Amino acid sequence: MGRRRNASVNVLFGWVRRQSMKVKAFLAVTSALSSLLALKFLVKDRNHFFVASEAIHVVGIMVLIYKLTTQKTCSGLSLKTQELTAMFLAVRLYCSFVMEGDIHTVLDLATLISTLWVIYMIRFKLKSTYIKELDNFPIYYYVVLPSAILAILIHPYTQHSMISRICWAFCVYLESVSVLPQLRLMQNAKMVEPFTAHYVFALGVARFLGCAHWIIQVYEIGGKYLYLIGSGFLWLPMILLAEVVQTFILADFCYYYIKSVMDGQLVMTLSSPV
C-alpha cells in the first residue's frame, strides 16, 4: 500500500515537473487559494494563525538544537540568518512588552533564547564546522539598512511612542527577508542535509500561516482593512506585502522539500537557485 502511494506521488511530481512555467504557476496559485479557503472555514479565531506560526518557528529552532547537540556540527547552517532572526526577535520582544504582553511575548522569548543558543554554538563551540565562505550574503547593506530606512518611512500610527512604532515596522520588514542568507548558503553548497531542510521548511509553514491571517482579514472586510485611518495608509499594505514576500521566498524550497520527502531522499540536492 505504501509503495503504491509513493509511486502515485512520484507520478504526480513527475507530471508537475514536465509542465510549463505558466501551468506550474497556475497550480501553485490554485493550491495556495485552496489552502487559504480551508483555513478560513476551519479556523474561527484568526489570532490562532500567529500563535501557530510562532509555535512552528520554535519547533524549527528545536530541530536545529537537536542537530547541534547530537551531530556536533553546524555545517549547512547560516550564522547570518540566525543573527538576523535574533535581531528581529529582540526588537519584536521589546514591542510586545510595550504594546501587548500576551502569549506572543512568551513564544518570542522562548524563540529568542533558543536562537541565541544556536548562535553561541555556531560562533564558539562548533566554530570549526562552520563554513564561512558559503555564508556570504551581505546582510547589512541588503537587509538591515533597507529594513531600517523603510521602517522610518513607513510605520504604524498608533498611541505608542515613535521609537516603538518604528521598531515594530523594522522587525516586520527584517523578518520578511531574514532567511535569505540561509537560502544563499544552501544554493552555494548545492546540497541540504535533513535537519537544516526541516528547519527551513518549518519557517516556510510558519510564514504561510502568517500570510494566511492577513489575506483572510483583508478578504473578509473587502479590502478596507488595508486603508484603516489612524494606522498609516501604507503600513497595513506593507505588512501584507512583507508576509507575501516571505511566503514566496520559501515557496520554491518547500516544493522541493516535499518532493524529496516523498521520494525518500534524506539529503536535498539543489541543481539551481532555490
Residue pairs with C-beta under 8 A, 6 or more apart in sequence:
6 262
6 263
6 264
9 262
10 262
10 263
13 259
13 262
13 263
16 24
16 27
19 27
28 251
28 255
35 208
35 212
36 212
36 215
36 216
39 49
39 209
39 212
39 216
40 216
40 219
43 49
46 213
46 216
46 217
49 209
49 210
49 212
49 213
50 104
50 209
50 210
50 213
51 103
51 104
51 107
52 206
52 209
53 206
53 207
53 209
53 210
53 213
54 104
54 107
54 108
54 111
54 206
55 107
56 202
56 205
56 206
56 209
57 107
57 111
57 202
57 203
57 206
58 107
58 110
58 111
58 114
59 202
60 198
60 199
60 200
60 201
60 202
60 203
60 206
61 111
61 114
61 115
61 118
61 199
62 114
63 195
63 198
63 199
63 202
64 77
64 118
64 195
64 196
64 199
65 114
65 117
65 118
66 195
67 73
67 195
67 196
68 74
68 118
68 121
68 122
68 126
71 195
72 126
72 129
73 126
73 129
74 121
74 122
74 126
74 129
74 130
75 129
75 130
75 131
75 193
76 131
76 185
76 186
76 189
76 191
76 192
76 193
76 196
77 118
77 122
77 130
77 182
77 185
77 196
78 135
78 137
78 181
78 182
78 184
78 185
79 119
79 122
79 123
79 130
79 132
79 135
80 135
80 137
80 139
80 181
80 182
81 178
81 179
81 180
81 181
81 182
81 185
82 115
82 118
82 119
82 122
83 119
83 139
84 139
84 143
84 144
84 174
84 178
84 181
85 111
85 115
85 175
85 178
86 112
86 115
86 116
86 119
87 144
87 174
87 178
88 170
88 171
88 174
88 175
88 178
89 108
89 111
89 112
89 115
89 171
90 112
91 167
91 170
91 171
91 174
92 108
92 168
92 171
92 175
93 105
93 108
93 109
93 112
94 164
94 167
95 164
95 167
95 168
95 171
96 102
96 104
96 105
96 108
97 105
98 160
98 161
98 164
99 158
99 160
99 164
99 168
122 130
123 130
131 185
131 189
134 185
134 188
134 189
135 181
135 184
135 185
136 184
136 185
136 188
137 143
137 180
137 181
137 184
137 185
139 181
142 180
143 174
143 177
143 178
143 180
143 181
144 174
146 173
147 170
147 173
147 174
147 177
148 170
150 169
150 173
150 238
151 166
151 167
151 169
151 170
151 173
152 166
154 169
154 232
154 234
154 235
154 238
155 165
155 166
155 168
155 169
155 232
155 235
156 165
156 168
156 169
156 231
156 232
156 235
157 165
157 230
157 231
157 232
157 235
158 165
158 230
158 231
160 168
169 235
169 238
172 238
172 239
172 242
173 238
173 242
175 242
175 246
176 242
176 243
176 245
176 246
176 249
177 245
177 246
177 249
179 200
179 203
179 246
179 249
179 250
180 249
182 196
182 200
183 200
183 249
183 253
183 274
186 192
186 196
186 200
186 253
186 270
186 274
187 270
187 273
187 274
189 270
190 269
190 270
190 271
191 267
191 268
191 269
191 270
192 200
192 267
192 268
192 269
192 270
193 267
194 266
194 267
197 257
197 260
197 268
200 250
200 253
200 257
201 253
201 254
201 257
203 250
204 247
204 250
204 251
204 253
204 254
204 257
205 254
207 243
207 246
207 247
207 250
208 247
210 243
210 246
211 243
211 244
211 246
211 247
213 243
214 239
214 240
214 243
215 240
215 243
217 225
218 225
218 226
218 240
225 236
226 236
226 237
226 240
227 233
227 236
227 237
228 236
252 274
253 274
256 268
256 270
256 274
257 268
260 267
260 268
